[in-house]
Amino acid sequence: MVTYDHETYLSPFTWRYGSDEMRAIWSEIHRRRLWRRVWVALATAQAAAGLVTDEELADIQAHQDEIDLARAHEIEAEIGHDLMAELRTFAAQCPVGGGRLHLGATSADVQDNAEVLRVREALTLIHSRLLDLLAAFAAQIERWADFPCLAYTHLQPAEPTTVGYRLCIYAQDLLADLKAVRRIRAELRGKGFKGAVGTSASYAVLLEDSEVTPRQMEQQALTALLGLEAVPVSGQVYPRKQDLEVLNGLAGIAQSLHKFAFDLRVLQASPYGEWREPFGQQQVGSSAMPFKRNPVTAEKICSLARFVAALPRVAWDNAANSLLERTLDDSANRRLILPEAFLAVDEMLLSARRIVAGLTVNEEAVARNLAAYGVFAASERLLMALVRAGADRQAMHERVRIHSMAAWAAVERGEPNPLVALLCADKAITAYLPPSQVEEALDAGGYVGDAPHRCRAFLAELRAAI
C-alpha cells in the first residue's frame, strides 16, 4: 500500500482547508464503503428476484464493511481499474456470495450512484454550515439593527444606514444560497441500474424468468435501499449536467461569502476603520510590520472563492463534451473538482462564521465617519423641511449646495465638518427654520429611514427559514 508523508506533495485540502468531517466524506475509504453499499443494495434487490440466494446475500452483507485498501491497491496496480480492484477484493472476502456481486452491472452503475450519495452527504454538511453562519448573522443583525452608520456607494460616503441593515444584505444572499442547496439536494438523482449504455439490457436478460422488471429491480435497489431516485433515462453515466448544478450552487455560496469578506476588508482598512475580523492575542499580522492587523481570514475567503468560481466551467465542459452515451474525459478532473469545491466552501463557511460571531464594530470610528460625512446626506432632509416651511426648493438647494462645497473642502483639509454651523448661520435658511430645527434636521443618526424595521422583518423571515 502506498503511504504519503511530507516528503511528497500533499494538497492543502489534505490538512489546511476544510473540516475533518468533509475530508471523511471525500476519503478513499468512504468512497469504497459507498461502492459496497451499492453492491449490497443491488444484490439484495436481485435476491428478491431470485438471482441471489439468501445464503449468498448473507455472506455478502457480512463482509460489507471489511475495506482492505492495501489489497485493492495491489490488484489495481496489476489491472489498472480501481473499481474492479475493489470488486475483486470484496468478492474474495465472500466465499459463498462473492461470485454473485455486480450481476449485470457496469462500473458506472456502482460509481455514479455512490458518487451521488457522497454529494448528498456533502451538501447536507454544507447545509448545516449555512445554518450555523446564518444564526451568527441573525444574532449580529439583532444587536446592530438600530445602530446608525454611514453607507457608501461607489466607495464614497452616501446616506446613513444601520450596521444591522448592512448585515442583512449579506444574510439575504446566503439565505438564497440555503434555499438553493435545499433544492439541489432534493433534486439529486442517481444513475440507477441501467447497464452499459442505459438500456438495462443486461438486467433484462438476467430477469427473463422472473416476474420482476429491470425498472422494479432498480427502484428496489436504489430508492428503497439507498434512498435515491433514479434519472428516467441515461447513457452509461448520470447526466453530467447534475454536477454543473451542484458546482453552480457551491459557486453561488462562494460569491456571497466573497462579497461579505471583501466588504469587511474595505471596512477594516484604516481610512474606514469601522469593522474588524477577530484577531488572536498572539496572532502575527506581518513578518515585517509588527503593528499590522491584516484581515487574513477575509482574504482567505476571497482567495478560495475565486478558486471555486472557476470550477463550474470544468463541469460545464464535462457535461457538454460527454459525447454520445459517454466518454471518460471527465473522470480525472471530477476526482478534483467535486471534493475540492466542497472542501473550499466548507472552509469558507467555517471561516465566515468565526468572523461574524466575533465581529468587532468600532463604534467610535463609525460615529466619527458619520459625523464627518453624514451631515451631507442629512442636508436632503433639511431641504425637505425648508420646502414644507414654505421656502423655494430651488433657492434652498443652491444655498445648501454652496455651504456643502465649502464644508467638503474643509473636511478634505482634515478639519471638522463645519456644515451645521454654516447652515445655521445662513439667514436665508433661518428665515424659514430656527437654528435649533436646522440642527435637528441635520442629525444624520436619525436619517436611516425604515432600516431598523426592515432588519426586524428580515430577521423574522430568516429565523423561520433556519
C-alpha positions in Angstrom: 0.0 0.0 0.0 1.3 3.5 -0.9 1.9 5.8 2.1 2.2 9.5 2.0 4.2 11.9 4.2 5.5 15.4 3.9 8.3 14.3 1.6 5.9 14.4 -1.3 3.2 16.8 -2.5 0.0 16.9 -0.4 -3.0 19.0 -1.3 -3.7 21.9 1.1 -7.2 20.3 1.4 -5.5 17.3 3.0 -4.9 19.3 6.1 -5.1 23.1 5.8 -8.5 23.9 4.3 -11.8 22.2 5.1 -13.0 20.2 8.1 -12.3 16.6 9.1 -16.0 15.8 8.6 -15.8 17.0 4.9 -12.5 15.2 4.4 -14.0 12.0 5.7 -16.9 12.2 3.2 -14.4 12.6 0.3 -11.9 10.0 1.6 -11.0 6.9 -0.3 -12.2 4.6 2.4 -15.6 6.2 2.4 -15.8 6.0 -1.4 -15.2 2.3 -1.3 -17.6 1.9 1.6 -20.3 3.6 -0.6 -19.4 1.3 -3.5 -20.0 -1.7 -1.3 -23.3 -0.2 -0.1 -24.4 -0.1 -3.8 -23.2 -3.6 -4.5 -25.1 -4.9 -1.4 -28.3 -3.0 -2.4 -28.1 -4.4 -5.9 -27.6 -8.0 -4.5 -30.5 -7.5 -2.1 -32.8 -6.4 -4.9 -31.6 -9.3 -7.1 -32.2 -11.8 -4.2 -35.8 -10.6 -4.1 -35.9 -11.5 -7.8 -34.4 -15.0 -7.2 -31.0 -14.2 -8.7 -29.1 -14.4 -5.4 -29.8 -16.9 -2.6 -30.3 -16.0 1.0 -27.1 -17.6 1.9 -25.1 -15.7 -0.7 -26.7 -12.4 0.3 -25.9 -13.1 4.0 -22.3 -13.7 3.1 -22.1 -10.5 1.0 -23.7 -8.5 3.8 -21.4 -10.0 6.5 -18.3 -8.7 4.7 -19.6 -5.4 3.5 -17.5 -3.2 5.9 -14.2 -5.1 5.5 -12.4 -2.5 3.5 -8.9 -3.7 2.6 -7.3 -0.8 0.8 -3.9 -2.3 0.7 -5.1 -5.4 -1.1 -7.3 -3.4 -3.5 -4.3 -1.2 -4.4 -2.2 -4.3 -5.1 -4.8 -5.6 -7.5 -5.3 -2.1 -9.1 -1.5 -2.0 -9.8 -2.0 -5.1 -11.9 -5.2 -4.4 -13.7 -5.4 -0.5 -13.8 -9.0 -0.3 -12.7 -9.9 0.9 -9.2 -13.5 -0.2 -9.1 -12.7 -3.7 -10.5 -9.9 -4.0 -8.0 -12.3 -3.2 -5.1 -14.8 -5.7 -6.6 -12.2 -8.5 -6.7 -11.2 -7.6 -3.1 -14.8 -7.7 -1.9 -15.6 -10.9 -3.8 -12.6 -12.7 -2.4 -13.8 -11.9 1.1 -17.1 -13.5 0.4 -16.5 -17.3 -0.3 -20.2 -18.0 -0.7 -21.7 -14.9 -2.3 -18.7 -13.2 -4.0 -19.5 -14.7 -7.4 -22.9 -13.0 -7.4 -21.6 -9.4 -6.9 -22.0 -6.9 -9.8 -24.5 -9.1 -11.7 -25.4 -7.3 -14.9 -23.8 -4.1 -13.7 -21.3 -1.7 -15.4 -18.9 0.3 -13.4 -21.0 3.5 -13.6 -23.9 1.6 -12.0 -21.8 1.5 -8.9 -19.6 4.5 -9.2 -22.3 7.0 -10.2 -24.8 6.0 -7.6 -22.2 6.1 -4.9 -21.0 9.5 -6.1 -24.5 11.0 -5.8 -24.8 9.5 -2.3 -21.5 11.2 -1.4 -22.5 14.5 -3.0 -25.8 14.4 -0.9 -23.8 13.8 2.3 -21.5 16.8 1.4 -24.5 19.0 0.6 -26.0 18.1 4.0 -22.9 19.2 5.7 -22.8 22.4 3.7 -26.4 23.0 4.7 -25.5 22.6 8.3 -22.7 25.1 7.9 -25.0 27.6 6.3 -27.5 27.3 9.2 -24.7 28.0 11.7 -23.5 31.0 9.7 -27.0 32.4 9.3 -27.6 32.0 13.0 -24.5 34.1 13.7 -25.7 36.7 11.3 -29.1 36.8 12.9 -27.6 37.5 16.3 -25.5 40.4 14.9 -28.3 41.8 12.9 -30.5 41.9 16.1 -27.7 43.5 18.0 -26.9 46.3 15.5 -30.4 46.8 13.9 -30.7 50.3 15.2 -27.1 51.4 15.2 -26.6 54.1 12.6 -23.6 54.2 10.3 -22.6 55.8 7.1 -23.4 53.9 3.9 -21.1 54.0 1.0 -21.9 54.0 -2.7 -19.0 53.9 -5.3 -16.8 53.6 -2.2 -17.8 57.2 -1.4 -19.8 58.5 1.6 -23.5 58.3 1.0 -26.6 58.4 3.2 -26.7 56.7 6.6 -27.9 53.2 7.1 -27.6 50.9 10.1 -24.9 48.3 10.8 -27.7 45.7 11.1 -29.2 46.6 7.8 -25.9 46.2 6.0 -25.5 42.8 7.6 -29.0 41.9 6.3 -27.6 42.3 2.7 -25.1 39.5 3.2 -27.5 37.3 5.1 -30.2 37.7 2.4 -27.8 36.4 -0.2 -26.8 33.5 2.0 -30.5 32.7 2.7 -31.0 32.4 -1.1 -28.0 30.0 -1.2 -29.5 27.9 1.6 -32.7 27.6 -0.4 -30.7 26.6 -3.5 -28.8 23.9 -1.6 -32.1 22.5 -0.3 -33.4 22.4 -3.9 -30.3 20.9 -5.4 -30.1 18.3 -2.7 -33.7 17.3 -3.1 -33.4 17.0 -6.8 -30.3 14.8 -6.8 -30.8 11.7 -8.9 -28.7 8.6 -9.2 -28.0 6.8 -12.5 -29.8 3.8 -11.2 -29.1 0.3 -12.6 -29.3 0.6 -16.4 -26.1 -1.1 -17.5 -23.5 -0.3 -20.1 -25.4 2.3 -22.3 -28.5 2.9 -20.1 -30.9 0.4 -21.7 -30.9 -2.1 -18.9 -30.3 -4.8 -21.5 -28.1 -6.9 -19.2 -30.6 -6.8 -16.4 -33.5 -7.7 -18.8 -31.6 -10.9 -19.7 -31.0 -11.8 -16.0 -34.6 -11.2 -15.1 -36.2 -13.0 -18.1 -37.5 -15.8 -16.0 -38.5 -13.5 -13.2 -41.7 -11.6 -12.6 -39.5 -8.6 -11.7 -38.8 -6.0 -14.3 -35.4 -4.1 -14.6 -37.2 -1.0 -13.5 -38.7 -2.6 -10.5 -35.3 -4.0 -9.5 -33.8 -0.6 -9.9 -36.4 1.0 -7.7 -35.9 -1.6 -5.0 -32.1 -1.3 -5.0 -31.8 2.5 -5.5 -34.9 4.0 -3.9 -35.9 1.5 -1.2 -32.5 0.6 -0.1 -30.3 3.6 -0.9 -32.9 6.4 -0.7 -32.2 7.8 -4.1 -34.4 8.5 -7.1 -33.0 7.5 -10.5 -32.9 9.6 -13.6 -35.5 8.3 -16.0 -33.0 7.9 -18.8 -29.3 7.8 -19.0 -26.3 6.8 -21.1 -23.6 5.0 -19.3 -23.5 7.7 -16.6 -25.9 10.0 -15.0 -26.2 13.3 -16.8 -23.1 15.4 -16.0 -25.4 18.5 -16.0 -26.2 17.5 -12.4 -22.5 18.1 -11.5 -22.8 21.6 -13.1 -25.9 22.3 -10.9 -24.1 21.3 -7.8 -21.0 23.3 -8.6 -23.1 26.3 -9.5 -24.7 26.1 -6.1 -21.4 26.0 -4.4 -20.1 28.9 -6.6 -23.2 30.8 -5.5 -22.2 30.4 -1.9 -18.7 31.4 -2.7 -19.9 34.6 -4.4 -22.0 35.6 -1.3 -19.1 35.0 1.0 -16.7 36.9 -1.3 -18.9 40.0 -1.2 -19.1 39.9 2.6 -15.4 39.2 3.1 -14.4 41.9 0.5 -16.6 44.5 2.2 -15.1 43.6 5.6 -11.6 44.1 4.1 -12.6 47.6 3.0 -14.2 48.5 6.3 -11.2 47.2 8.2 -8.9 49.5 6.2 -7.6 52.4 8.4 -9.4 55.2 6.4 -12.7 53.5 7.3 -11.7 51.6 10.5 -15.3 50.5 11.2 -15.2 46.7 11.3 -12.5 44.2 12.2 -12.4 40.5 12.0 -11.3 38.6 15.1 -7.6 38.8 15.8 -5.9 36.4 18.3 -3.9 37.8 21.2 -0.7 36.0 19.9 -1.6 36.4 16.2 1.0 37.8 13.9 -0.2 40.1 11.2 3.0 40.7 9.3 6.6 39.3 9.4 7.9 42.8 8.6 5.5 45.2 10.4 4.6 44.0 13.9 1.8 46.6 14.2 -0.3 45.1 11.3 -3.8 43.5 11.9 -4.4 42.3 8.4 -7.8 40.8 7.6 -6.2 37.5 6.7 -9.3 35.3 7.2 -11.4 37.5 5.0 -8.6 37.5 2.4 -8.5 33.7 2.6 -12.3 33.5 1.9 -11.9 35.8 -1.1 -9.0 33.7 -2.4 -10.8 30.3 -2.1 -14.0 31.9 -3.5 -12.0 32.9 -6.6 -10.9 29.3 -7.0 -14.5 27.8 -6.6 -15.9 30.3 -9.1 -13.7 28.8 -11.8 -14.8 25.2 -11.2 -18.3 25.3 -12.8 -16.6 25.9 -16.1 -14.9 22.5 -15.8 -18.3 20.9 -15.0 -19.8 22.7 -18.0 -17.2 21.2 -20.3 -17.8 17.7 -18.8 -21.5 18.0 -19.5 -21.1 19.5 -22.9 -18.3 17.1 -24.1 -19.8 13.9 -22.8 -20.2 12.5 -26.3 -23.0 10.1 -27.2 -23.5 7.7 -24.4 -20.4 8.7 -22.5 -16.7 9.5 -22.8 -14.1 9.1 -20.0 -12.5 12.5 -20.3 -14.5 13.8 -17.3 -13.2 11.1 -14.9 -9.8 12.5 -13.9 -11.0 16.1 -13.3 -14.1 15.0 -11.3 -11.8 13.5 -8.8 -10.6 17.0 -8.2 -13.4 19.5 -8.8 -16.1 17.8 -6.6 -14.1 17.2 -3.4 -12.1 20.4 -3.7 -15.2 22.6 -4.3 -16.9 21.1 -1.3 -13.8 21.4 0.9 -13.1 25.0 -0.2 -16.7 26.1 0.5 -16.7 24.2 3.8 -13.6 26.2 4.8 -15.1 29.4 3.7 -18.3 28.9 5.7 -16.4 27.9 8.9 -14.2 31.0 8.5 -17.1 33.3 7.8 -18.9 32.0 10.9 -15.9 32.8 13.1 -15.7 36.3 11.6 -19.4 37.0 12.1 -19.6 35.6 15.6 -16.5 37.6 16.6 -17.1 40.7 14.5 -15.8 43.9 16.1 -17.7 47.0 15.3 -15.6 50.1 16.2 -18.4 52.3 17.4 -16.0 55.3 17.7 -14.9 55.1 14.1 -18.5 54.6 12.9 -19.5 57.7 14.9 -16.5 59.7 13.6 -17.3 58.8 9.9 -20.9 59.6 10.4 -20.1 62.9 12.0 -17.7 63.8 9.2 -19.8 62.9 6.3 -23.3 62.0 7.4 -24.4 65.6 7.7 -24.0 66.0 3.9 -26.6 63.3 3.3 -28.9 64.7 6.0 -28.9 68.0 4.2 -31.6 66.4 2.0 -33.8 66.1 5.0 -33.2 69.8 5.8 -34.2 70.7 2.2 -37.5 68.9 2.6 -38.1 70.6 5.9 -37.5 74.0 4.3 -39.9 73.3 1.5 -42.5 72.3 3.9 -42.0 75.6 5.8 -42.7 77.5 2.5 -39.3 78.1 1.0 -38.5 77.9 -2.7 -37.0 74.5 -3.3 -34.5 75.6 -6.0 -33.3 78.6 -4.0 -32.7 76.5 -0.9 -31.0 73.8 -2.9 -28.5 76.4 -4.1 -27.9 77.7 -0.5 -27.3 74.1 0.7 -25.0 73.4 -2.2 -22.8 76.4 -1.7 -22.3 75.6 2.0 -21.8 71.9 1.3 -19.0 72.6 -1.2 -17.2 74.8 1.4 -17.7 72.2 4.1 -16.4 69.4 1.9 -13.3 71.3 1.2 -12.7 71.8 5.0 -13.2 68.1 5.6 -10.7 67.2 2.9 -8.2 69.5 4.7 -8.7 67.4 7.8 -10.8 70.0 9.6 -14.1 69.3 11.5 -17.1 69.4 9.3 -18.5 73.0 9.5 -21.7 72.4 7.5 -24.1 72.5 10.5 -22.6 75.9 11.7 -22.7 77.3 8.1 -26.3 76.4 7.6 -27.4 77.6 11.0 -25.8 80.9 10.3 -27.4 81.4 6.9 -30.3 84.0 7.3 -31.9 82.8 4.0 -32.4 79.5 5.7 -33.2 80.6 9.3 -35.9 82.8 7.8 -37.9 79.6 7.5 -36.5 77.4 10.3 -34.8 78.4 13.5 -31.3 77.2 14.0 -32.4 74.5 16.5 -34.7 72.9 13.9 -31.9 73.2 11.2 -29.5 71.4 13.6 -32.2 68.7 14.3 -32.8 68.1 10.6 -29.1 67.6 10.1 -28.8 64.9 12.7 -27.6 62.1 10.4 -28.1 59.4 13.0 -31.8 59.7 12.7 -31.8 59.6 8.9 -32.0 55.9 8.4 -35.5 55.6 7.0 -37.1 52.3 7.9 -33.9 50.3 8.1 -34.4 49.1 11.7 -37.9 47.9 10.8 -36.7 46.1 7.7 -34.0 44.5 9.8 -36.5 43.0 12.2 -38.9 41.9 9.4 -36.0 40.2 7.6 -34.9 38.6 10.9 -38.4 37.0 11.3 -38.1 35.6 7.7 -34.5 34.4 8.4 -35.3 32.6 11.6 -38.4 31.0 10.1 -36.1 29.6 7.4 -33.4 28.3 9.6 
